[in-house]
Amino acid sequence: MLTAYRKALPLLRIPFSLYLMPVFWFGLSALRGPWSGARAAGVFVVLHLLAYPASNGYNSYYDKDEDSIGGLKTPPKVTPELLHLVRLFDLLAVVGAALISATFAVLVVVYLLVSKAYSYDGIRLKKYPLLSTAVVVVFQGAFTFLMTQVGAGALPAQLFEKTNLLLAVVSTLFLCGSYPLTQVYQHAEDGRRGDRTLSLRLGIRGTFGFAAVGLLAGAGALALTYWLRGEPRNILIFLVATGPVVALFGRWAWLAWHDAAHANFAWTMRMNQVSSLCLSAAFIAMLLWR
């Protein structure tokens, strides 16, 4: 029995969940005023080690992928034990969140329910390109940005301060640019399942064009907001830290534009890794250098 659970565990894709770290660090770096480091650490554990893996596993349970998926080049076969693990991680995420605060726990429950609606066959938001994209970029962007701050103990005045809300919107713009890129190598499998993802609708070239516009809009809005907050140093930190991301994206887009074979799993994972590390480094630097 334990062997079956060990085989199912990789489908939770815990290492892949760490690619979502930038929103966590972004949310903390944006806070002005008091917040709790201990609570923030708890938020990190709840989101990245419990809630996100539960969502990954639930998605895999219904997708039953045979080709590469985020973080797994060769995913194992889906078994009933995977759903057991998902339920366990769901429970641990909610209990852990409740130990931090009741409000944070409610937000985690909402996040988990929305992630289930994305994958569950009876609803399956994933098959609707615009709706699924809107749900993902809002809930993994602005919603998670603010949820992180709530969990860390931010006060309502901090949460609803105008520039903080603008930065929450920026996180959604960045997700809007990057999310279709995570689908660009899965067109064949998504098409077989009947999931008309945004990337599938846009095509490979359209996906890269859409991503460029979304990421550029996010960067512009970020710079403007930092300027309004009187934080020009953060603009410089962001530009320096994301230089490798821009270079890698440009190289990948050029290659894929001329040869669709480059819109593959290896390039997608490389882009995820570099962008996650660089953005996290930028926001951590902003957090520490105040």
Residue, then its C-alpha position, 0 to 999 in steps of 0.5 A: m500500500l505504501t508503495a502505491y502512495r510513493k508512486a503517486l506522490p510525484l504527481l503532487r509536483i511539490p518542487f514545481s509548486l516552488y515556481l510560484m514563489p515570486v507572488f509570495w515574495f512580491g506580496l511581502s515586499a509590497l507591505r508597508g507597516p508591520w507583519s509577522g515573519a513567523r506567520a509568513a513562514g507558515v503561509f509559505v508552508v501552507l501554500h507551497l508545500l500543501a495547497y499548491p501540491a494538492s491542486n497539482g495532484y487534483n489536476s493530474y487526477y482528472d487530466k490523466d496526462e500521458d505526456s510531459i506536465g509541469g515539473l515531470k517529463t514522464p508522469p507516472k500513471v494516475t491511481p486512486e491513491l493520488l486522490h487520497l493524497v490530494r484530500l490529505f494535503d487539502l486537509l492539512a492546508v486548511v488546518g495549517a491555515a486555520l492555525i495562522s488565522a481564520t481569514f487566511a483559512v477561508l481564503v485558502v478554502v476558496y483557492l482550493l475550491v476554485s482550483k478543483a473547479y478548474s479540473y473537475d470533469g463536471i465543471r472543468l473550467k480548463k476547457y474554456p480558454l478565456l474563463s480558465t485564463a481569467v480564473v488562473v491569473v486572478f487567483q494565482g496572481a492578485f488573490t494569492f498576493l493579497m492572501t499572502q499578506v492576510g496570512a502574514g498579518a497585514l492590516p486592512a489599511q495595508l491591504f487596501e492602500k491604493t498602490n498595494l492594490l495596484l501591485a496586486v493587479v500587476s501580479t495578475l498581469f505577470l501571470c497573464g503573460s506567463y500562464p499561456l507559456t506553460q501550455v505551449y508544449q501541451h497542444a496535442e494532449d490538450g486537443r485530444r482531451g477537448d481542452r481548448t486552452l488559450s495557448l492552443r487557440l492562439g497557436i505557438r506564435g500567438t502565445f509568444g506574442f500574447a506573453a510578450v504583451g502581458l509581461l511588458a504591460g506588467a513590467g510597465a505597471l510595476a515601474l509606474t507603481y513603484w514610482l508612485r510609491g517613491e521607490p525608484r530603487n525597486i525599479l532598478i532592482f527589478l530591471v537588473a534581476t529580470g535581465p536574464v529572463v528577458a534574454l531567455f524569453g527573447r531567445w526562446a521566442w525567436l527559436a520557436w517562431h522559426d521552428a515550432a519544435h522549440a515550443n517544448f517541455a525542456w524550454t518551458m521548464r527552463m523558462n519557469q526556473v529562470s523566471s521564478l528564481c530571478l523574480s524571487a531574488a528581485f522581491i527578496a532584495m526589495l524586502l531586505w533592502r529598505 
